[in-house]
């Protein structure tokens, strides 16, 4: 199974989540903070596209999702984290992506590909980069 969680402030991460979802058939199961976290195994893939707020921390929805995931104490899935931020924030640029990448590893997940931090919006170049990364992820999963 493929699962997708996203958080958004200005809609950019929603656009990214939609692009990611469109690359899979069937589409990933979207997760929200309002539903229980399903049991995920080592053959599953969790894709997280978190939004960054304030000094670079995840949004309230992102923090709630992480806390729910941590409470399961049985996270063993593959994961990939991608997000859109504003590079004008310097070191705080899309820091929630880095937070989730490290946190999911700490919980016992297996990073399937390096995180992707995109600047500001889903430009044609960012779309192509995302699609190329997803193609690599799909190849890797098909050989697992």
Secondary structure, DSSP 8 states (H G I E B T S, - for coil): -EEEEE--SSSHHHHHHHHHHHTSSS--EEE-TTS------TT-EEEEE--EETTTEE-HHHHHHHHHHHHH-----EEEEEEEE-GGGGGGTTHHHHHHHHHHHHTT-EE-S--EEEESS--HHHHHHHHHHHHHHHHHHHT-
